[in-house]
Structures are given as C-alpha cells and as structure tokens.
Amino acid sequence: MARSDGYTLVAPKEHREQVTGDFTMEEYLGLQRLVYRVAEAVREEVGAERMYLYTFGSNQGGAHVHWHVVPLPPGVPYEDQQGAWASWGKGVLKIPQDEMASLAGRIARRVERIHPA
C-alpha cells in the first residue's frame, strides 16, 4: 500500500543508519544519483506535477537510511500538497499487487534509461 501511485523507497543494500555520516562522499553522491534517476523515472511514468524527496528515520525505529520518492499528481489542492500529501494520516491507496508489480517494472525500465551527467 502507498499514499501515492508511484511512491518508491530507495535504500542502500548494506545497513547504514546515518544519512550522511555512514557514507563516504563518493558513496553518498552515488546514492543521490540513484535517487535522481528513480525520481525522474517515477515522474515520467506517472505524470507527476512535482516530486517530493524525504529521508526519515530514528535510532529508536526505522534506523536504516532510506529516501521516500513521492510523486504529487496534478490537481491536488495547495493545502493538501507538500508534507500533507505524504502524510500517512491521509490514508493510503489500495493498489492490487499485480498493478504495483507492473508499475514497478515500468519504473525500473525507465531508471535504466536515465543516466545523470
């Protein structure tokens, strides 16, 4: 389940807790290149008006570094945008597994075609 069609989570394979401190500069920049590619692929695939990128976590829970890539579809009223749009309190979409798998495949193919300079 997701808050937004195309919502994607990007996380390093190896366990890291500090969003910057547990990476060398080169590792961090490599991850940011991947976040860029994923965000662009999602934006193109779902026709997002804007992309939101968040990194949350706590040492008490969710300590693994990750980025939330959240598309904002066209037509969302301003008062429901930004942090309000990504809020779990607003509910989640119930998307069938086969539809999510199909969308994930399309996004993955787009990611492979996007190469940042």
DSSP file (Angstrom, degrees, kcal/mol; ACC not computed):
  #  RESIDUE AA STRUCTURE BP1 BP2  ACC     N-H-->O    O-->H-N    N-H-->O    O-->H-N    TCO  KAPPA ALPHA  PHI   PSI    X-CA   Y-CA   Z-CA
    1    1 A M              0   0    0      0, 0.0     2,-0.3     0, 0.0    93,-0.2   0.000 360.0 360.0 360.0 148.5    0.0    0.0    0.0
    2    2 A A  B     -A   93   0A   0     91,-1.2    91,-5.0     1,-0.1     3,-0.1  -0.945 360.0-128.9-144.5 162.0    1.2    3.5   -0.7
    3    3 A R  S    S+     0   0    0     -2,-0.3     2,-0.4    89,-0.3    -1,-0.1   0.753  97.2  27.2 -81.2 -27.3    0.0    7.1   -0.3
    4    4 A S  S >  S-     0   0    0     89,-0.1     3,-2.7    82,-0.1     2,-0.4  -0.999  89.2-104.8-142.2 136.7    0.6    8.0   -3.9
    5    5 A D  T 3  S+     0   0    0     -2,-0.4     3,-0.1     1,-0.3    41,-0.0  -0.471 114.0  24.1 -61.4 119.1    0.7    5.9   -7.1
    6    6 A G  T 3  S+     0   0    0     -2,-0.4    -1,-0.3     1,-0.3    63,-0.1   0.300  81.8 156.8 103.5  -6.7    4.4    5.6   -7.9
    7    7 A Y    <   -     0   0    0     -3,-2.7     2,-0.4    64,-0.1    -1,-0.3  -0.288  21.2-174.7 -51.0 131.4    5.6    6.1   -4.3
    8    8 A T  E     -B   69   0B   0     61,-2.4    61,-3.2    -3,-0.1     2,-0.5  -0.984  21.9-145.4-137.4 144.1    9.0    4.4   -4.2
    9    9 A L  E     -B   68   0B   0     -2,-0.4     2,-0.5    59,-0.2    59,-0.2  -0.936  11.8-164.3-109.5 130.9   11.5    3.7   -1.5
   10   10 A V  E     +B   67   0B   0     57,-2.7    57,-2.9    -2,-0.5    25,-0.0  -0.972  19.6 160.6-116.1 125.5   15.3    3.9   -2.2
   11   11 A A        -     0   0    0     -2,-0.5    55,-0.2    55,-0.2     2,-0.1  -0.997  40.9-107.7-143.9 145.2   17.6    2.3    0.3
   12   12 A P        -     0   0    0      0, 0.0     4,-0.2     0, 0.0    -2,-0.0  -0.416  26.6-128.8 -68.0 150.5   21.2    1.1    0.2
   13   13 A K  S    S+     0   0    0      2,-0.1     2,-0.2    -2,-0.1     3,-0.0   0.896  92.5  67.8 -67.0 -40.4   21.6   -2.7    0.3
   14   14 A E  S    S-     0   0    0      1,-0.1     2,-0.3    -3,-0.0     0, 0.0  -0.587 101.3-100.0 -81.7 143.8   24.1   -2.5    3.2
   15   15 A H        +     0   0    0     -2,-0.2     2,-0.3    49,-0.1    -1,-0.1  -0.466  51.2 164.8 -66.6 124.4   22.7   -1.4    6.6
   16   16 A R        -     0   0    0     -2,-0.3    49,-3.1    -4,-0.2     3,-0.1  -0.991  20.6-173.4-137.8 142.8   23.5    2.3    7.3
   17   17 A E        +     0   0    0     -2,-0.3     2,-0.5    47,-0.2    49,-0.1   0.751  66.3  68.7-108.3 -31.5   22.0    4.5    9.9
   18   18 A Q  S  > S-     0   0    0      1,-0.1     4,-1.1    47,-0.1    -1,-0.1  -0.811  71.3-143.2 -97.5 125.3   23.3    8.0    9.3
   19   19 A V  T  4 S+     0   0    0     -2,-0.5    -1,-0.1     1,-0.2    45,-0.0   0.763  97.2   2.3 -61.4 -26.5   22.1    9.6    6.1
   20   20 A T  T >4 S+     0   0    0     -3,-0.0     3,-1.7     2,-0.0    -1,-0.2   0.643 124.9  64.2-122.0 -40.4   25.5   11.3    5.6
   21   21 A G  T 34 S+     0   0    0      1,-0.3    -2,-0.1    -4,-0.1     0, 0.0   0.691  98.8  54.6 -65.9 -22.1   27.8   10.1    8.3
   22   22 A D  T 3< S+     0   0    0     -4,-1.1     2,-0.3     2,-0.1    -1,-0.3   0.270 103.5  67.5 -95.5  12.3   27.8    6.5    7.4
   23   23 A F  S <  S-     0   0    0     -3,-1.7     2,-0.1    -7,-0.0    -7,-0.0  -0.948  78.0-123.3-129.3 148.5   28.9    7.1    3.8
   24   24 A T     >  -     0   0    0     -2,-0.3     4,-2.6     1,-0.1     5,-0.2  -0.450  42.4-104.0 -73.1 164.9   32.0    8.4    2.1
   25   25 A M  H  > S+     0   0    0      1,-0.2     4,-2.7     2,-0.2     5,-0.2   0.911 123.8  50.5 -57.4 -42.6   31.3   11.4   -0.1
   26   26 A E  H  > S+     0   0    0      2,-0.2     4,-2.0     1,-0.2    -1,-0.2   0.902 110.6  48.1 -65.4 -41.4   31.5    9.2   -3.2
   27   27 A E  H  > S+     0   0    0      2,-0.2     4,-2.2     1,-0.2    -2,-0.2   0.929 113.2  48.4 -63.2 -45.0   29.1    6.6   -1.8
   28   28 A Y  H  X S+     0   0    0     -4,-2.6     4,-2.4     1,-0.2    -2,-0.2   0.932 111.7  48.3 -62.1 -46.6   26.6    9.4   -0.8
   29   29 A L  H  X S+     0   0    0     -4,-2.7     4,-1.9     1,-0.2    -1,-0.2   0.856 108.9  55.0 -64.5 -33.7   26.8   11.0   -4.2
   30   30 A G  H  X S+     0   0    0     -4,-2.0     4,-1.7    -5,-0.2    -1,-0.2   0.912 108.8  47.5 -62.9 -42.7   26.3    7.7   -5.9
   31   31 A L  H  X S+     0   0    0     -4,-2.2     4,-2.7     1,-0.2    -2,-0.2   0.893 109.5  53.1 -65.2 -39.3   23.1    7.2   -3.9
   32   32 A Q  H  X S+     0   0    0     -4,-2.4     4,-2.3     1,-0.2    -1,-0.2   0.854 105.7  54.2 -66.1 -33.2   21.9   10.6   -4.8
   33   33 A R  H  X S+     0   0    0     -4,-1.9     4,-2.2     2,-0.2    -1,-0.2   0.901 110.3  47.3 -63.6 -39.5   22.5    9.9   -8.4
   34   34 A L  H  X S+     0   0    0     -4,-1.7     4,-2.8     2,-0.2    -2,-0.2   0.921 109.9  51.7 -67.2 -43.7   20.2    6.8   -8.0
   35   35 A V  H  X S+     0   0    0     -4,-2.7     4,-2.8     1,-0.2     5,-0.2   0.912 110.3  50.6 -57.9 -42.6   17.6    8.9   -6.1
   36   36 A Y  H  X S+     0   0    0     -4,-2.3     4,-2.6     2,-0.2     5,-0.2   0.942 111.1  47.3 -59.1 -49.5   17.6   11.3   -9.0
   37   37 A R  H  X S+     0   0    0     -4,-2.2     4,-2.3     1,-0.2    -2,-0.2   0.908 114.0  47.0 -61.7 -43.2   17.2    8.5  -11.6
   38   38 A V  H  X S+     0   0    0     -4,-2.8     4,-2.8     2,-0.2     5,-0.2   0.933 112.4  49.7 -64.4 -45.9   14.3    6.9   -9.6
   39   39 A A  H  X S+     0   0    0     -4,-2.8     4,-2.8    -5,-0.2    -2,-0.2   0.911 112.8  46.7 -61.4 -42.7   12.6   10.3   -9.1
   40   40 A E  H  X S+     0   0    0     -4,-2.6     4,-2.5    -5,-0.2    -1,-0.2   0.904 112.4  50.3 -65.9 -40.7   12.8   11.1  -12.8
   41   41 A A  H  X S+     0   0    0     -4,-2.3     4,-2.4    -5,-0.2    -2,-0.2   0.921 113.6  45.1 -63.2 -44.0   11.6    7.7  -13.8
   42   42 A V  H  X S+     0   0    0     -4,-2.8     4,-2.7     2,-0.2     5,-0.3   0.938 112.1  52.2 -64.3 -46.7    8.6    7.9  -11.4
   43   43 A R  H  X>S+     0   0    0     -4,-2.8     4,-1.3    -5,-0.2     5,-1.2   0.923 114.1  42.6 -55.8 -47.0    7.8   11.5  -12.5
   44   44 A E  H  <5S+     0   0    0     -4,-2.5    -1,-0.2     1,-0.2    -2,-0.2   0.910 115.1  49.5 -66.6 -42.7    7.8   10.5  -16.2
   45   45 A E  H  <5S+     0   0    0     -4,-2.4    -2,-0.2    -5,-0.2    -1,-0.2   0.887 122.7  28.7 -68.5 -40.3    5.8    7.2  -15.6
   46   46 A V  H  <5S-     0   0    0     -4,-2.7    -1,-0.2    -5,-0.2    -2,-0.2   0.481 103.0-120.6-103.1  -2.2    3.0    8.7  -13.5
   47   47 A G  T  <5 -     0   0    0     -4,-1.3    -3,-0.2    -5,-0.3    -4,-0.1   0.894  41.3-168.4  68.6  40.2    2.9   12.2  -14.9
   48   48 A A      < -     0   0    0     -5,-1.2    -1,-0.1    -6,-0.3     3,-0.1  -0.304  25.9-147.6 -66.2 144.1    3.6   13.9  -11.6
   49   49 A E  S    S-     0   0    0     23,-3.2     2,-0.3     1,-0.3    -1,-0.1   0.813  84.6  -3.2 -74.8 -33.8    3.2   17.6  -11.2
   50   50 A R  E     -C   72   0B   0     22,-1.1    22,-2.9     2,-0.0     2,-0.4  -0.979  68.5-130.8-155.5 154.3    6.1   17.7   -8.6
   51   51 A M  E     -C   71   0B   0     -2,-0.3     2,-0.4    20,-0.2   -12,-0.0  -0.941  15.0-157.3-113.8 136.5    8.3   15.2   -6.9
   52   52 A Y  E     -C   70   0B   0     18,-2.8    18,-3.0    -2,-0.4     2,-0.5  -0.922   4.3-164.9-109.5 137.1    8.9   15.1   -3.1
   53   53 A L  E     +C   69   0B   0     -2,-0.4     2,-0.3    16,-0.2    16,-0.2  -0.989  14.0 172.7-122.9 125.3   12.0   13.5   -1.6
   54   54 A Y  E     -C   68   0B   0     14,-2.1    14,-3.4    -2,-0.5     2,-0.4  -0.954  20.8-163.6-130.0 148.0   12.1   12.7    2.1
   55   55 A T        +     0   0    0     -2,-0.3     2,-0.2    12,-0.2    12,-0.2  -0.967  23.9 166.1-129.4 119.8   14.5   10.9    4.4
   56   56 A F        +     0   0    0     -2,-0.4    10,-0.4    10,-0.4     2,-0.2  -0.706   8.5 122.7-121.4 172.4   13.1    9.9    7.7
   57   57 A G        -     0   0    0     -2,-0.2     2,-0.3     8,-0.1     6,-0.2  -0.778  32.5-142.7 151.2 170.2   14.2    7.6   10.5
   58   58 A S  B >   -D   61   0C   0      3,-1.0     3,-0.8    -2,-0.2     6,-0.1  -0.983  28.1-121.9-155.7 149.2   15.1    7.4   14.1
   59   59 A N  T 3  S+     0   0    0     -2,-0.3     4,-0.2     1,-0.2     3,-0.1   0.736 116.4  55.0 -66.3 -19.6   17.6    5.5   16.2
   60   60 A Q  T 3  S-     0   0    0      1,-0.3     2,-0.3     2,-0.1    -1,-0.2   0.625 127.6  -5.6 -88.3 -13.8   14.6    4.0   18.0
   61   61 A G  B <  S+D   58   0C   0     -3,-0.8    -3,-1.0     1,-0.0    -1,-0.3  -0.878 125.2  26.3-175.7 143.3   12.9    2.7   14.9
   62   62 A G        +     0   0    0     -2,-0.3    -4,-0.2    -5,-0.2     4,-0.1   0.892  66.2 159.2  66.0  39.3   13.4    2.8   11.1
   63   63 A A        +     0   0    0     -6,-0.2     2,-0.4    -4,-0.2    -1,-0.1   0.560  36.6 102.3 -76.4  -7.4   17.1    3.3   11.6
   64   64 A H  S    S-     0   0    0      1,-0.1   -47,-0.2   -49,-0.1   -49,-0.1  -0.644  82.6-112.1 -79.1 128.8   18.0    2.1    8.1
   65   65 A V        +     0   0    0    -49,-3.1     2,-0.3    -2,-0.4   -49,-0.1  -0.335  53.2 151.9 -59.3 133.6   18.8    5.0    5.8
   66   66 A H        -     0   0    0    -10,-0.4     2,-0.4   -55,-0.2   -10,-0.4  -0.982  36.4-136.2-160.8 157.0   16.2    5.4    3.1
   67   67 A W  E     -B   10   0B   0    -57,-2.9   -57,-2.7    -2,-0.3     2,-0.5  -0.963  14.0-142.4-118.9 134.7   14.7    8.0    0.8
   68   68 A H  E     -BC   9  54B   0    -14,-3.4   -14,-2.1    -2,-0.4     2,-0.7  -0.861  10.8-160.9 -93.7 125.0   11.0    8.3    0.1
   69   69 A V  E     -BC   8  53B   0    -61,-3.2   -61,-2.4    -2,-0.5   -16,-0.2  -0.932  17.2-179.7-108.7 109.2   10.3    9.3   -3.5
   70   70 A V  E     - C   0  52B   0    -18,-3.0   -18,-2.8    -2,-0.7     2,-0.3  -0.934  15.7-150.3-122.3 113.8    6.7   10.6   -3.6
   71   71 A P  E     - C   0  51B   0      0, 0.0   -20,-0.2     0, 0.0   -64,-0.1  -0.587   6.5-146.1 -81.2 143.2    5.0   11.9   -6.7
   72   72 A L  E     - C   0  50B   0    -22,-2.9   -23,-3.2    -2,-0.3   -22,-1.1  -0.942  19.5-140.8-104.4 115.4    2.4   14.6   -6.5
   73   73 A P    >   -     0   0    0      0, 0.0     3,-1.0     0, 0.0   -25,-0.1  -0.359  30.4 -89.5 -72.4 157.2   -0.3   14.1   -9.1
   74   74 A P  T 3  S+     0   0    0      0, 0.0   -26,-0.0     0, 0.0   -24,-0.0  -0.299 106.9  34.2 -60.7 147.9   -1.8   17.1  -11.0
   75   75 A G  T 3  S+     0   0    0      1,-0.3     3,-0.0    -3,-0.1    -3,-0.0   0.433  71.3 141.3  91.5  -0.7   -4.8   18.7   -9.4
   76   76 A V    <   -     0   0    0     -3,-1.0    -1,-0.3     1,-0.1     5,-0.1  -0.641  59.0-112.1 -75.5 126.0   -4.1   18.3   -5.7
   77   77 A P    >   -     0   0    0      0, 0.0     3,-2.0     0, 0.0     4,-0.2  -0.230  24.7-114.3 -58.1 147.5   -5.2   21.5   -3.9
   78   78 A Y  G >  S+     0   0    0      1,-0.3     3,-2.0     2,-0.2    -2,-0.1   0.864 114.5  58.0 -52.5 -42.9   -2.3   23.5   -2.5
   79   79 A E  G 3  S+     0   0    0      1,-0.3    -1,-0.3     5,-0.1     5,-0.1   0.675 107.4  49.5 -66.1 -14.9   -3.4   22.9    1.1
   80   80 A D  G <  S+     0   0    0     -3,-2.0    -1,-0.3     4,-0.1    -2,-0.2   0.309  98.1  91.7-102.5   6.9   -3.1   19.2    0.5
   81   81 A Q  S X  S+     0   0    0     -3,-2.0     3,-1.3    -4,-0.2     4,-0.3  -0.206  73.1  20.1 -91.2-174.9    0.4   19.4   -1.0
   82   82 A Q  T >> S-     0   0    0      1,-0.3     4,-1.3     2,-0.2     3,-0.8  -0.255 131.5  -2.4  56.5-131.8    3.9   19.1    0.4
   83   83 A G  H 3> S+     0   0    0      1,-0.3     4,-0.6     2,-0.2    -1,-0.3   0.826 133.6  59.0 -59.8 -32.3    4.1   17.4    3.8
   84   84 A A  H X4 S+     0   0    0     -3,-1.3     3,-0.6     1,-0.2    -1,-0.3   0.869 102.6  53.8 -64.1 -35.7    0.3   17.0    4.0
   85   85 A W  H <4 S+     0   0    0     -3,-0.8    -1,-0.2    -4,-0.3    -2,-0.2   0.894 111.3  43.7 -66.4 -39.3    0.4   15.0    0.8
   86   86 A A  H 3< S+     0   0    0     -4,-1.3    -1,-0.2   -16,-0.1    -2,-0.2   0.507  86.6 121.2 -85.2  -3.9    2.9   12.5    2.1
   87   87 A S    X<  -     0   0    0     -4,-0.6     3,-1.3    -3,-0.6     4,-0.1  -0.396  58.2-148.2 -66.1 130.0    1.2   12.1    5.5
   88   88 A W  G >  S+     0   0    0      1,-0.3     3,-2.0     2,-0.2    -1,-0.2   0.758  94.7  73.7 -66.7 -23.2    0.2    8.6    6.3
   89   89 A G  G 3  S+     0   0    0      1,-0.3    -1,-0.3    -5,-0.0     3,-0.1   0.685  85.4  64.7 -64.1 -17.5   -2.7   10.2    8.3
   90   90 A K  G <  S-     0   0    0     -3,-1.3    -1,-0.3     1,-0.3    -2,-0.2   0.483 114.3-112.6 -82.6  -3.2   -4.4   11.0    4.9
   91   91 A G    <   -     0   0    0     -3,-2.0     2,-0.3    -4,-0.1    -1,-0.3  -0.335  28.0 -95.1  97.7 176.4   -4.7    7.3    4.2
   92   92 A V        -     0   0    0     -2,-0.1     2,-0.3    -3,-0.1   -89,-0.3  -0.926  28.0-108.1-132.9 156.6   -3.1    5.0    1.6
   93   93 A L  B     -A    2   0A   0    -91,-5.0   -91,-1.2    -2,-0.3     2,-0.9  -0.636  23.3-140.2 -80.2 141.6   -4.1    3.7   -1.8
   94   94 A K        +     0   0    0     -2,-0.3   -91,-0.0   -93,-0.2    -1,-0.0  -0.866  30.0 176.8-104.2  99.0   -5.0    0.1   -2.0
   95   95 A I        -     0   0    0     -2,-0.9     5,-0.1     2,-0.0    -2,-0.0  -0.891  33.7-111.2-107.3 128.1   -3.4   -1.0   -5.3
   96   96 A P     >  -     0   0    0      0, 0.0     4,-2.3     0, 0.0     3,-0.5  -0.245  27.6-117.9 -56.6 144.7   -3.6   -4.6   -6.4
   97   97 A Q  H  > S+     0   0    0      1,-0.2     4,-2.7     2,-0.2     5,-0.2   0.861 113.3  53.9 -53.3 -42.2   -0.2   -6.5   -6.2
   98   98 A D  H  > S+     0   0    0      1,-0.2     4,-2.1     2,-0.2    -1,-0.2   0.884 109.2  48.6 -65.8 -36.3   -0.2   -7.2  -10.0
   99   99 A E  H  > S+     0   0    0     -3,-0.5     4,-2.5     2,-0.2    -1,-0.2   0.906 112.1  48.8 -67.0 -41.3   -0.7   -3.4  -10.7
  100  100 A M  H  X S+     0   0    0     -4,-2.3     4,-2.8     2,-0.2    -2,-0.2   0.913 111.6  49.6 -63.5 -41.9    2.1   -2.5   -8.3
  101  101 A A  H  X S+     0   0    0     -4,-2.7     4,-2.1    -5,-0.2    -1,-0.2   0.897 111.3  49.1 -64.4 -40.0    4.4   -5.1   -9.9
  102  102 A S  H  X S+     0   0    0     -4,-2.1     4,-2.1     2,-0.2    -2,-0.2   0.932 113.1  46.3 -64.7 -45.7    3.6   -3.8  -13.4
  103  103 A L  H  X S+     0   0    0     -4,-2.5     4,-2.7     1,-0.2     5,-0.2   0.914 110.7  53.1 -62.6 -43.3    4.3   -0.2  -12.3
  104  104 A A  H  X S+     0   0    0     -4,-2.8     4,-2.6     1,-0.2    -1,-0.2   0.897 109.0  50.3 -59.0 -40.9    7.5   -1.2  -10.5
  105  105 A G  H  X S+     0   0    0     -4,-2.1     4,-2.1     2,-0.2    -1,-0.2   0.908 110.7  48.0 -64.1 -42.5    8.7   -2.9  -13.7
  106  106 A R  H  X S+     0   0    0     -4,-2.1     4,-1.9     2,-0.2    -2,-0.2   0.905 113.0  48.3 -65.7 -41.2    7.9    0.2  -15.9
  107  107 A I  H  X S+     0   0    0     -4,-2.7     4,-2.7     2,-0.2    -2,-0.2   0.932 109.8  52.6 -63.9 -44.6    9.7    2.5  -13.4
  108  108 A A  H  X S+     0   0    0     -4,-2.6     4,-1.9     1,-0.2    -2,-0.2   0.896 108.2  50.9 -59.0 -41.2   12.7    0.1  -13.3
  109  109 A R  H  X S+     0   0    0     -4,-2.1     4,-0.9     1,-0.2    -1,-0.2   0.894 111.2  48.2 -65.0 -38.0   13.0    0.2  -17.1
  110  110 A R  H >X S+     0   0    0     -4,-1.9     4,-1.0     1,-0.2     3,-0.7   0.903 107.2  56.2 -66.9 -40.7   12.9    4.0  -17.1
  111  111 A V  H >< S+     0   0    0     -4,-2.7     3,-0.9     1,-0.3    -2,-0.2   0.909 104.0  54.2 -56.5 -42.7   15.6    4.1  -14.3
  112  112 A E  H 3< S+     0   0    0     -4,-1.9    -1,-0.3     1,-0.2    -2,-0.2   0.780 107.9  50.0 -63.9 -26.5   17.9    2.1  -16.5
  113  113 A R  H << S+     0   0    0     -4,-0.9     2,-0.6    -3,-0.7    -1,-0.2   0.627  94.0  84.7 -87.1 -13.6   17.5    4.6  -19.4
  114  114 A I    <<  +     0   0    0     -4,-1.0   -77,-0.1    -3,-0.9   -73,-0.1  -0.808  52.9 175.6 -96.5 118.8   18.2    7.7  -17.3
  115  115 A H        -     0   0    0     -2,-0.6    -3,-0.0   -78,-0.0    -4,-0.0  -0.938  22.1-141.0-123.8 108.0   21.9    8.4  -16.9
  116  116 A P              0   0    0      0, 0.0   -83,-0.0     0, 0.0   -82,-0.0  -0.330 360.0 360.0 -67.0 150.6   22.8   11.6  -15.0
  117  117 A A              0   0    0     -2,-0.0    -2,-0.0     0, 0.0     0, 0.0   0.478 360.0 360.0 -69.4 360.0   25.7   13.6  -16.3
